[in-house]
Amino acid sequence: MPASNFLYACVAHGTTVVADYAPLRSNANAVAALILAKIPSEEGQKLTYIHNNWLVHYITTAANGIVPGGVTFLAITLSTVPRRVPFAYLLDVQRKFNETFTPEQVGQCEEPYALASFSHTIGQLMAKADSPDADRANVVRQEINQVKDIMSQNIERVIERGERIDILVNKTDHMNQTAFAFRKRSTALRREMWWKNKRLVVLLVIAVIFLIYVLVGFGCGLPSWQKCTRRTDQNQQNNNNNVDGNANAAGNDVDMNASMHMGSMMHN
């Protein structure tokens, strides 16, 4: 990658450029000033602006009590440069800048180019970012980061799945206990209903027997059953009379036959 793909880079406190580097002469610094005026300092950002055939990339840190204007790391490249290259470069610049200067030193910078000594470092890191090997290293680094992210997500899913399994096991145990208690209550209820049915059957049999007793009793004259008793005695007496009558008739027949036999003998 030729060095001309990077047109300009700077570090700014608010809208004040405290250090910059331009490998080629151009109006890129004026474009950077326009972009710095549009960047809010209340929150950190990581964005890219399009300006003709150029891309303006920047990373900002939010303003605070020590650094009231916030810090912006900005780089301008050709539109053909992949975005991963300038942002990787800006992260390197940010890391090196934070290692070199304290927040108190940055917060006291009110004049332009107050930290111009850092311009050489900006140029060195730019030359490193322009090399093809650096781009390939960034690609490998991003792939490694992607693999790490995927592994982290997988680990989180495994942990979440383990928690879900634990929850499922607890629910299963609770359901088993509930089912056992339900079976126990069902058995007791079934036994209770069986005894109730048996008692009901016994009561129905007793009621039927009592009803038959009452109906028969009404016919025979409760409570002494005199009607049925009288009818039985009368039938017995009638039977006895019939027996006596039959015996008398038989005796008469015998006497008559004897008389007729004797009369026959005398006639002879």
C-alpha positions in Angstrom: 0.0 0.0 0.0 1.6 3.3 -1.0 2.2 5.9 1.7 0.0 8.4 -0.2 -3.1 6.5 0.8 -2.8 8.3 4.2 -3.3 12.1 3.6 -3.3 13.5 7.1 -3.6 12.6 10.8 -3.9 14.6 14.0 -4.7 14.6 17.7 -7.0 17.4 18.9 -8.2 18.7 22.3 -11.6 19.8 21.5 -11.2 21.7 18.2 -7.6 22.6 18.9 -5.0 20.4 17.1 -2.2 19.6 19.5 -0.2 17.4 17.1 -0.5 16.3 13.5 1.3 14.7 10.5 0.9 15.0 6.7 3.0 12.9 4.4 1.9 14.9 1.4 1.1 18.6 0.9 -2.7 19.1 0.6 -5.6 20.9 2.1 -6.4 17.9 4.3 -5.7 19.9 7.4 -8.4 22.4 6.5 -10.9 19.5 6.0 -9.9 18.1 9.4 -10.6 21.5 11.0 -14.1 21.5 9.5 -14.8 18.0 10.8 -13.4 18.8 14.3 -15.9 21.6 14.6 -18.8 19.2 14.0 -17.7 16.5 16.5 -19.6 16.7 19.8 -17.4 16.4 22.9 -20.1 15.1 25.2 -19.7 11.4 24.3 -17.2 9.1 22.7 -17.7 8.3 19.0 -16.2 6.2 16.2 -17.3 7.4 12.8 -16.4 8.0 9.2 -17.2 11.1 7.0 -17.1 11.1 3.2 -15.5 14.2 1.6 -15.2 13.9 -2.2 -12.7 11.1 -2.8 -11.5 11.1 0.8 -12.7 9.4 3.9 -12.3 11.1 7.3 -12.1 8.7 10.2 -12.1 9.6 13.8 -12.3 8.2 17.4 -13.2 10.6 20.2 -13.2 10.2 24.0 -15.8 12.1 26.0 -15.0 15.3 27.8 -14.7 15.3 31.6 -13.5 17.5 34.4 -9.8 16.9 33.6 -10.0 17.1 29.8 -12.9 19.5 29.2 -12.7 19.4 25.5 -12.3 15.6 25.0 -9.7 14.1 22.8 -10.1 13.3 19.1 -7.9 11.1 17.0 -8.5 11.8 13.3 -7.1 10.4 10.0 -7.9 11.2 6.4 -7.4 8.5 3.7 -8.3 7.9 0.1 -11.8 6.3 -0.4 -10.1 3.0 -1.6 -8.5 2.3 1.7 -10.5 -0.3 3.8 -11.9 1.2 7.0 -10.3 -1.4 9.2 -6.8 0.0 8.3 -7.3 3.7 9.5 -9.2 2.6 12.6 -6.5 0.1 13.6 -4.0 3.0 13.0 -6.1 5.4 15.1 -6.3 2.9 18.0 -2.5 2.5 17.9 -2.1 6.3 18.0 -4.6 6.6 20.9 -2.8 3.9 22.9 0.6 5.5 22.3 -0.7 9.0 23.1 -2.2 7.8 26.4 1.1 6.2 27.3 3.0 9.4 26.5 0.8 12.1 28.1 -1.4 12.3 31.2 -4.9 13.6 31.1 -3.8 16.6 33.1 -1.2 17.5 30.4 -3.8 17.2 27.7 -6.4 19.2 29.6 -4.0 22.1 29.9 -3.4 22.3 26.2 -5.1 25.5 24.9 -2.6 26.5 22.2 -2.3 24.8 18.8 0.4 22.2 18.5 1.1 22.3 22.2 2.2 18.6 22.0 3.9 18.9 18.6 6.6 16.4 19.9 4.1 13.7 19.3 3.9 14.4 15.5 6.9 12.2 14.8 5.2 9.3 16.5 2.1 9.9 14.4 4.2 9.7 11.3 6.0 6.5 12.4 2.7 4.8 13.2 1.3 6.0 9.8 4.2 4.5 7.9 3.7 1.2 9.7 0.0 1.2 9.0 0.7 1.9 5.2 2.8 -1.3 4.8 1.0 -4.3 3.3 2.3 -6.5 6.1 0.5 -4.3 8.6 -2.8 -4.8 6.7 -2.4 -8.5 6.7 -1.6 -8.5 10.4 -4.7 -6.4 11.0 -6.8 -9.0 9.1 -5.3 -11.8 11.1 -5.8 -9.9 14.3 -9.5 -9.2 13.4 -10.0 -12.8 12.6 -8.5 -13.8 15.9 -10.8 -11.3 17.6 -13.8 -12.7 15.8 -12.8 -16.2 16.8 -12.5 -15.0 20.4 -15.9 -13.4 20.2 -17.4 -16.6 18.8 -15.8 -18.7 21.5 -17.0 -16.3 24.2 -20.5 -16.5 22.8 -20.4 -20.2 22.7 -19.2 -20.3 26.3 -22.0 -18.0 27.3 -24.5 -20.2 25.5 -23.1 -23.3 27.2 -23.3 -21.7 30.6 -26.8 -20.5 29.8 -27.7 -23.9 28.6 -26.3 -25.4 31.8 -28.5 -23.0 33.8 -31.5 -24.0 31.7 -30.7 -27.7 32.3 -30.5 -27.1 36.0 -33.8 -25.2 35.9 -35.3 -28.1 33.9 -34.0 -30.7 36.3 -35.5 -28.8 39.2 -38.8 -28.5 37.5 -38.7 -32.2 36.7 -38.1 -33.1 40.3 -40.9 -30.8 41.4 -43.2 -32.4 38.8 -42.3 -35.9 40.1 -43.0 -34.9 43.7 -46.3 -33.3 42.6 -47.2 -36.4 40.7 -46.4 -38.7 43.6 -48.5 -36.6 45.9 -51.3 -36.6 43.4 -51.2 -40.4 43.1 -51.3 -40.7 46.9 -54.2 -38.4 47.2 -56.0 -40.2 44.3 -55.5 -43.6 46.0 -56.9 -42.3 49.3 -59.8 -40.7 47.5 -60.6 -43.8 45.5 -60.6 -46.0 48.7 -62.8 -43.5 50.4 -65.3 -43.5 47.5 -65.3 -47.3 47.5 -66.3 -47.4 51.1 -68.9 -44.8 50.5 -70.4 -46.9 47.7 -70.4 -50.0 49.8 -72.2 -48.2 52.7 -74.7 -46.8 50.2 -75.4 -50.3 48.8 -75.8 -51.7 52.4 -78.2 -48.9 53.2 -80.2 -49.5 50.1 -80.5 -53.2 50.9 -81.7 -52.4 54.4 -84.1 -49.9 53.1 -85.6 -52.4 50.6 -85.9 -55.1 53.3 -87.6 -52.6 55.6 -89.9 -51.5 52.8 -90.9 -55.1 52.1 -91.4 -55.7 55.8 -93.6 -52.7 56.1 -95.7 -53.6 53.0 -96.2 -57.2 54.2 -96.9 -56.0 57.7 -99.6 -53.6 56.5 -101.2 -56.6 54.8 -101.0 -58.9 57.9 -101.9 -56.3 60.5 -98.9 -54.8 62.3 -97.7 -55.2 64.9 -99.2 -58.5 66.0 -99.7 -60.0 62.5 -103.2 -61.2 63.6 -104.6 -61.3 60.1 -102.1 -63.7 58.8 -102.2 -65.7 62.0 -106.0 -66.0 62.0 -106.0 -67.0 58.4 -103.5 -69.8 59.1 -105.5 -71.1 62.1 -108.7 -71.1 60.0 -107.0 -73.1 57.2 -105.7 -75.6 59.7 -109.2 -76.0 61.2 -110.7 -76.5 57.7 -108.2 -79.1 57.0 -109.0 -81.0 60.2 -112.7 -80.9 59.5 -112.2 -82.2 56.0 -110.2 -85.1 57.5 -112.9 -85.9 60.0 -115.6 -85.8 57.3 -113.7 -88.1 55.1 -113.2 -90.6 58.0 -117.0 -90.6 58.8 -117.9 -91.2 55.2 -115.5 -94.1 55.0 -117.0 -95.6 58.2 -120.5 -95.3 56.8 -119.5 -97.0 53.6 -118.0 -99.8 55.5 -121.1 -100.3 57.7 -123.3 -100.2 54.5 -121.2 -102.8 52.8 -121.3 -105.0 55.8 -125.0 -104.8 56.1 -125.5 -105.6 52.5 -123.3 -108.6 52.8 -125.1 -110.0 55.8 -128.5 -109.5 54.1 -127.3 -111.5 51.1 -126.2 -114.3 53.2 -129.6 -114.5 55.0 -131.4 -114.6 51.8 -129.5 -117.5 50.6 
